[in-house]
C-alpha cells in the first residue's frame, strides 16, 4: 500500500482504521490523510515514551 510505505505505517493499521471510519473504496485522499494521522501518532508516542524512559534512566524503545 502506497500510503503505508510512504509514511512508514503498518498497512494493517490503516485498513483497520478505515473500517472503523466506514471509508469506502475510491476515497484515496482519505487513505493518505489517515496514514499521515497515524504517522503523527506513532511519532508522538515514540518521542513521549523515549523522553519518559530517559527520565527513568532507560534507553527507550524502537518503534
TIROVO-338374 format. One record per residue (C-alpha): residue in one letter; residue number from 1; z, y, x. Coordinates in Angstrom, 1 decimal, always signed. Last residue first. Example, Ala and Ser with C-alpha at 12.3 -4.5 7.8 and 13.67 -1.06 7.14 Angstrom:
<pts>
> s / 2 / +7.1 / -1.1 / +13.7
> a / 1 / +7.8 / -4.5 / +12.3
</pts>
This chain:
<pts>
> x / 63 / +17.2 / +1.7 / +9.0
> x / 62 / +18.9 / +1.3 / +12.4
> x / 61 / +22.7 / +1.7 / +12.1
> x / 60 / +25.3 / +4.0 / +13.6
> x / 59 / +26.8 / +3.6 / +17.0
> x / 58 / +30.4 / +3.7 / +16.1
> x / 57 / +33.2 / +6.0 / +17.2
> x / 56 / +34.4 / +6.8 / +13.7
> x / 55 / +32.9 / +10.3 / +13.9
> x / 54 / +29.7 / +8.8 / +15.1
> x / 53 / +29.6 / +6.4 / +12.1
> x / 52 / +29.8 / +9.4 / +9.8
> x / 51 / +27.0 / +11.2 / +11.5
> x / 50 / +24.9 / +8.0 / +11.7
> x / 49 / +25.6 / +7.3 / +8.0
> x / 48 / +24.6 / +10.8 / +6.9
> x / 47 / +21.4 / +10.8 / +9.0
> x / 46 / +20.3 / +7.3 / +7.8
> x / 45 / +21.1 / +8.2 / +4.2
> x / 44 / +19.2 / +11.5 / +4.3
> x / 43 / +16.2 / +9.8 / +6.0
> x / 42 / +16.1 / +7.0 / +3.4
> x / 41 / +16.4 / +9.5 / +0.5
> x / 40 / +13.6 / +11.6 / +2.0
> x / 39 / +11.4 / +8.5 / +2.3
> x / 38 / +12.1 / +7.5 / -1.3
> x / 37 / +11.1 / +11.0 / -2.5
> x / 36 / +7.9 / +10.9 / -0.4
> x / 35 / +7.0 / +7.5 / -1.8
> x / 34 / +7.7 / +8.7 / -5.3
> x / 33 / +5.3 / +11.6 / -4.8
> x / 32 / +2.7 / +9.3 / -3.4
> x / 31 / +3.0 / +7.0 / -6.4
> x / 30 / +2.9 / +9.9 / -8.8
> x / 29 / -0.3 / +11.2 / -7.3
> x / 28 / -1.8 / +7.8 / -7.8
> x / 27 / -1.3 / +7.8 / -11.5
> x / 26 / -4.2 / +5.4 / -12.3
> x / 25 / -1.9 / +2.5 / -13.0
> x / 24 / +1.2 / +3.0 / -15.2
> x / 23 / +4.5 / +4.7 / -14.3
> x / 22 / +7.3 / +3.5 / -16.6
> x / 21 / +10.0 / +5.1 / -14.4
> x / 20 / +11.8 / +1.9 / -13.8
> x / 19 / +8.5 / +0.1 / -13.1
> x / 18 / +7.6 / +2.8 / -10.5
> x / 17 / +11.0 / +2.3 / -8.9
> x / 16 / +10.4 / -1.4 / -8.5
> x / 15 / +6.9 / -0.8 / -7.1
> x / 14 / +8.1 / +1.8 / -4.6
> x / 13 / +11.0 / -0.4 / -3.4
> x / 12 / +8.6 / -3.3 / -3.0
> x / 11 / +6.3 / -1.2 / -0.9
> x / 10 / +9.1 / -0.6 / +1.6
> x / 9 / +8.9 / +3.0 / +2.8
> x / 8 / +7.5 / +4.2 / +6.1
> x / 7 / +5.8 / +7.3 / +4.6
> x / 6 / +2.2 / +6.4 / +5.4
> x / 5 / +2.7 / +2.7 / +5.1
> x / 4 / +4.4 / +2.8 / +1.7
> x / 3 / +1.9 / +5.4 / +0.4
> x / 2 / -1.1 / +3.3 / +1.5
> x / 1 / +0.0 / +0.0 / +0.0
</pts>
